[in-house]
Amino acid sequence: MGRFAGSCRFVFNAALALQKARYELGEKKLGYGGLCKLLTQWRNSEETAWLADAPVHPLQQALKDLERAYSNFFAQRADFPRFKKKGRSDGSFYAPLGSFKRHEAALRRAQQAMSRKTKFSSNWKKAKARVQRIHSRIGNTRRDYLHKTSTAISQNHAMVCIEDLQARNMSRSAAGRADAPGRNVRAKSGLNKSILDQGWFEFRRQLDYKLAWNGGWLIAVPLQNTSRTCPACSHVSGDNRRSQARFACVECGFEDNADLVGAINIVRAGHARFACEVSGAAMPPAAGTHRSDFGVAQCRA
């Protein structure tokens, strides 16, 4: 399996290097069919004959992964494809869709138009139908995105580790009561709207049953210290999270994207949790001293 993974990594990197070279020469990027022809040549070449020892389907999947990476880049959903390195969590990122946010202005206008109509009149019913169509479009768009994303993750990962987020508690209203009003209600309302718009609970539900269909595992780990633990030296401190986007360890100076660091700690904790469930031992949530060789499916907000 290690050799097969190395073969897939070699094919991905070789194809990416070829595409970059063609771009620098002003030539058109090769499509999937052209890359498959090159793969056949590589498997038959004396210099890379060892590729023939690996099944062809995983090698072809590596080329499909590269094509998808290019598509995500051109659609501005991800950075430019990067060369794969042995043993690295690759930082792939699925940007939240924000279906409600995209249609919020149109929905507000439709609701305002409906409010100006005489209730139960013909015009009011037409305006209500427009509001319902927008709500339907929001829900359909969100479900389509969640299904496509969860399917892609479940088909490409044998084990997925996520934070054990309690979406219902996190999206609870902060308005409070008349005798005990809440604080930062406006900011909390915006956060609640964002959480519900992204469909965290539904995404987790889909990952759970789709991974089970494919023989995989979904492991939920506690939230404790996942964003405060340094993946290089394991130092835990609230000061490590300098901002929402940057992580800088105050002990060893390690720096990286904060969400990527959190994903690394989540997958390490998931491996430790899975191993401890088998052995019956107990370990802290972010236990581990080195990065995992498994890919990281980043499911953070």
C-alpha positions as CSV (number, residue, x, y, z in Angstrom):
1,M,0.0,0.0,0.0
2,G,2.9,2.3,0.7
3,R,4.4,1.7,-2.7
4,F,1.0,2.2,-4.3
5,A,0.6,5.6,-2.5
6,G,4.1,6.6,-3.6
7,S,3.2,5.7,-7.2
8,C,0.1,7.9,-7.1
9,R,2.1,10.7,-5.6
10,F,4.7,10.4,-8.4
11,V,2.0,10.5,-11.1
12,F,0.3,13.5,-9.6
13,N,3.5,15.4,-9.2
14,A,4.8,14.4,-12.7
15,A,1.5,15.5,-14.3
16,L,1.5,18.8,-12.4
17,A,5.1,19.5,-13.4
18,L,4.1,18.8,-17.0
19,Q,1.1,21.1,-16.9
20,K,3.1,23.9,-15.4
21,A,5.8,23.5,-18.0
22,R,3.3,23.6,-20.8
23,Y,1.8,26.8,-19.3
24,E,5.2,28.5,-19.2
25,L,5.7,27.6,-22.9
26,G,2.3,29.0,-23.8
27,E,0.9,25.6,-24.7
28,K,-2.6,24.4,-23.9
29,K,-3.2,22.3,-20.7
30,L,-3.6,18.6,-21.4
31,G,-7.0,17.1,-20.6
32,Y,-7.6,14.0,-18.6
33,G,-7.5,11.8,-21.8
34,G,-4.1,13.2,-22.8
35,L,-2.7,12.6,-19.3
36,C,-4.0,9.0,-19.3
37,K,-2.1,8.4,-22.6
38,L,1.0,9.7,-20.9
39,L,0.4,7.4,-17.9
40,T,0.4,4.5,-20.3
41,Q,3.7,5.6,-21.7
42,W,5.2,6.0,-18.2
43,R,4.1,2.5,-17.2
44,N,5.7,1.1,-20.3
45,S,8.9,3.1,-20.1
46,E,12.1,1.5,-18.7
47,E,12.8,4.5,-16.4
48,T,9.4,4.3,-14.7
49,A,8.5,0.6,-15.3
50,W,7.9,0.3,-11.5
51,L,4.6,2.2,-12.0
52,A,3.2,-1.0,-13.6
53,D,3.5,-2.7,-10.2
54,A,0.6,-0.5,-9.0
55,P,-3.0,-1.0,-10.1
56,V,-3.9,1.5,-12.8
57,H,-7.1,2.7,-11.3
58,P,-5.5,4.5,-8.3
59,L,-3.0,6.1,-10.7
60,Q,-5.9,7.3,-12.9
61,Q,-7.6,8.7,-9.8
62,A,-4.5,10.7,-9.1
63,L,-4.9,12.4,-12.5
64,K,-8.6,13.0,-11.8
65,D,-7.6,14.6,-8.5
66,L,-5.3,16.9,-10.3
67,E,-8.0,17.9,-12.8
68,R,-10.4,18.6,-9.9
69,A,-7.7,20.7,-8.2
70,Y,-7.3,22.8,-11.4
71,S,-11.1,23.1,-11.6
72,N,-11.3,24.3,-8.0
73,F,-8.5,26.8,-8.7
74,F,-10.1,28.3,-11.8
75,A,-13.5,28.5,-9.9
76,Q,-11.6,30.4,-7.1
77,R,-12.5,27.7,-4.6
78,A,-8.9,26.8,-3.8
79,D,-5.3,27.8,-4.3
80,F,-3.2,26.6,-7.3
81,P,-2.4,22.9,-7.1
82,R,0.7,22.1,-5.1
83,F,3.1,19.2,-5.4
84,K,2.4,16.4,-2.9
85,K,5.0,15.5,-0.3
86,K,5.3,12.2,1.5
87,G,3.7,12.2,5.0
88,R,2.1,15.7,4.7
89,S,-1.8,16.6,5.9
90,D,-2.3,18.5,2.3
91,G,-4.4,21.4,3.5
92,S,-7.3,20.9,1.0
93,F,-10.1,23.2,1.9
94,Y,-13.8,23.1,1.1
95,A,-15.1,26.7,1.3
96,P,-18.6,27.1,2.8
97,L,-21.2,27.8,0.2
98,G,-23.4,30.2,2.2
99,S,-26.6,29.5,0.2
100,F,-28.8,31.7,2.4
101,K,-26.3,34.6,2.3
102,R,-26.3,34.5,-1.5
103,H,-30.1,34.8,-1.7
104,E,-30.6,37.0,1.4
105,A,-31.1,40.2,-0.5
106,A,-33.6,38.7,-3.0
107,L,-35.5,37.0,-0.1
108,R,-35.7,40.3,1.8
109,R,-37.1,42.1,-1.2
110,A,-39.6,39.4,-1.9
111,Q,-40.7,39.4,1.8
112,Q,-41.1,43.2,1.8
113,A,-43.1,43.1,-1.3
114,M,-45.4,40.4,0.2
115,S,-45.9,42.5,3.4
116,R,-47.3,45.4,1.3
117,K,-50.0,43.2,-0.2
118,T,-53.4,42.7,1.2
119,K,-53.3,39.4,3.0
120,F,-54.9,36.5,1.1
121,S,-55.4,38.5,-2.0
122,S,-54.3,37.3,-5.4
123,N,-51.3,39.5,-5.4
124,W,-50.4,38.4,-1.9
125,K,-50.5,34.8,-3.0
126,K,-48.3,35.5,-5.9
127,A,-45.8,37.3,-3.7
128,K,-45.9,34.4,-1.2
129,A,-45.2,32.0,-4.0
130,R,-42.1,34.0,-4.9
131,V,-40.9,33.9,-1.3
132,Q,-41.4,30.1,-1.2
133,R,-39.5,29.6,-4.5
134,I,-36.5,31.5,-3.0
135,H,-36.6,29.4,0.1
136,S,-36.8,26.3,-2.0
137,R,-33.8,27.4,-4.1
138,I,-31.8,28.1,-0.9
139,G,-32.5,24.6,0.5
140,N,-31.9,22.8,-2.8
141,T,-28.6,24.7,-3.3
142,R,-27.4,23.9,0.2
143,R,-28.3,20.2,-0.1
144,D,-26.7,19.8,-3.5
145,Y,-23.4,21.3,-2.1
146,L,-23.4,19.2,1.0
147,H,-24.1,16.0,-0.9
148,K,-21.4,16.7,-3.5
149,T,-18.8,17.6,-0.8
150,S,-19.6,14.7,1.5
151,T,-19.6,12.2,-1.4
152,A,-16.2,13.5,-2.5
153,I,-14.7,13.2,1.0
154,S,-16.3,9.8,1.7
155,Q,-15.0,8.3,-1.6
156,N,-11.4,9.5,-1.0
157,H,-10.9,9.0,2.7
158,A,-11.0,5.8,4.7
159,M,-11.3,7.7,8.0
160,V,-12.5,11.2,8.5
161,C,-12.0,13.0,11.8
162,I,-14.2,16.0,12.8
163,E,-14.7,18.1,15.9
164,D,-17.7,17.0,18.0
165,L,-19.6,20.3,17.5
166,Q,-23.0,20.7,19.1
167,A,-24.6,22.7,16.4
168,R,-27.9,23.0,18.2
169,N,-26.3,24.5,21.4
170,M,-23.9,26.7,19.3
171,S,-26.8,28.2,17.3
172,R,-29.0,28.8,20.4
173,S,-30.4,32.4,20.7
174,A,-28.5,34.8,22.9
175,A,-31.4,37.2,23.3
176,G,-32.1,35.9,26.9
177,R,-35.1,37.0,28.9
178,A,-36.7,40.3,29.8
179,D,-35.2,40.1,33.3
180,A,-31.8,38.7,32.1
181,P,-31.1,40.1,28.6
182,G,-28.3,38.5,26.6
183,R,-25.0,40.1,25.5
184,N,-23.7,40.8,22.0
185,V,-27.1,39.7,20.7
186,R,-26.5,41.2,17.2
187,A,-23.1,39.5,16.7
188,K,-24.4,36.2,18.1
189,S,-27.4,36.4,15.8
190,G,-25.1,36.7,12.8
191,L,-23.0,33.7,14.0
192,N,-26.2,31.6,14.4
193,K,-27.3,32.5,10.9
194,S,-23.9,31.5,9.5
195,I,-23.9,28.1,11.4
196,L,-27.4,27.2,10.3
197,D,-26.7,28.4,6.7
198,Q,-23.7,26.0,6.4
199,G,-25.7,23.0,7.6
200,W,-23.1,21.5,10.0
201,F,-25.4,18.9,11.5
202,E,-26.6,17.7,8.0
203,F,-23.1,17.6,6.7
204,R,-22.0,15.4,9.6
205,R,-25.0,13.1,9.1
206,Q,-24.2,12.7,5.4
207,L,-20.6,11.9,6.1
208,D,-21.5,9.4,8.7
209,Y,-23.7,7.2,6.5
210,K,-21.7,7.7,3.3
211,L,-18.5,6.6,5.0
212,A,-20.3,3.6,6.4
213,W,-21.5,2.7,2.8
214,N,-17.9,2.8,1.6
215,G,-16.4,0.9,4.6
216,G,-14.9,4.0,6.3
217,W,-15.1,5.6,9.7
218,L,-16.3,8.9,11.0
219,I,-14.6,9.8,14.3
220,A,-15.8,12.8,16.3
221,V,-13.2,14.2,18.8
222,P,-13.7,16.7,21.7
223,L,-13.1,20.3,20.9
224,Q,-10.6,20.8,23.8
225,N,-7.3,22.3,22.7
226,T,-7.7,21.5,19.0
227,S,-7.0,25.1,18.0
228,R,-4.4,25.8,20.8
229,T,-2.0,22.8,20.5
230,C,1.2,23.2,18.5
231,P,1.6,20.3,16.0
232,A,5.4,20.6,16.2
233,C,6.1,20.7,19.9
234,S,2.7,19.9,21.4
235,H,2.7,23.1,23.5
236,V,-0.8,24.1,24.6
237,S,-1.6,27.8,25.0
238,G,-4.3,30.2,24.2
239,D,-1.7,32.6,23.0
240,N,-0.7,30.3,20.2
241,R,-3.9,31.4,18.3
242,R,-2.8,34.9,17.4
243,S,-5.8,35.6,15.2
244,Q,-8.6,33.8,13.4
245,A,-6.3,33.0,10.5
246,R,-2.8,32.6,11.9
247,F,-1.2,30.2,14.4
248,A,2.1,31.0,16.0
249,C,3.5,28.8,18.8
250,V,4.9,30.9,21.7
251,E,7.1,27.9,22.7
252,C,8.9,26.8,19.4
253,G,7.9,29.5,17.0
254,F,6.0,27.2,14.6
255,E,3.7,29.1,12.3
256,D,0.9,28.1,9.9
257,N,-2.7,28.7,9.0
258,A,-4.8,28.3,12.1
259,D,-7.5,26.2,10.5
260,L,-4.9,23.8,9.0
261,V,-3.2,23.5,12.4
262,G,-6.6,22.7,13.9
263,A,-7.3,20.1,11.3
264,I,-3.9,18.5,12.0
265,N,-4.7,18.3,15.7
266,I,-8.2,16.9,14.9
267,V,-6.9,14.1,12.8
268,R,-4.2,13.2,15.3
269,A,-6.8,13.2,18.1
270,G,-9.0,11.0,15.9
271,H,-6.2,8.5,15.4
272,A,-5.5,8.4,19.1
273,R,-9.1,8.0,19.9
274,F,-9.6,5.2,17.4
275,A,-6.5,3.4,18.8
276,C,-7.6,3.9,22.4
277,E,-11.1,2.5,21.6
278,V,-9.3,-0.7,20.4
279,S,-6.9,-0.9,23.3
280,G,-9.2,0.4,26.0
281,A,-6.7,3.1,27.0
282,A,-7.4,6.8,27.5
283,M,-5.6,9.8,26.1
284,P,-6.1,13.5,26.0
285,P,-8.1,15.0,23.1
286,A,-5.1,16.4,21.2
287,A,-2.7,13.7,22.0
288,G,0.2,12.9,19.6
289,T,3.7,14.2,18.9
290,H,3.9,14.1,15.1
291,R,1.8,14.8,12.0
292,S,-0.3,11.9,10.6
293,D,0.4,10.4,7.2
294,F,-3.4,10.4,6.6
295,G,-5.0,13.1,4.5
296,V,-6.9,15.7,6.5
297,A,-10.5,16.5,5.5
298,Q,-10.9,19.9,7.0
299,C,-14.4,20.4,8.4
300,R,-13.9,23.6,10.4
301,A,-15.9,26.7,10.0
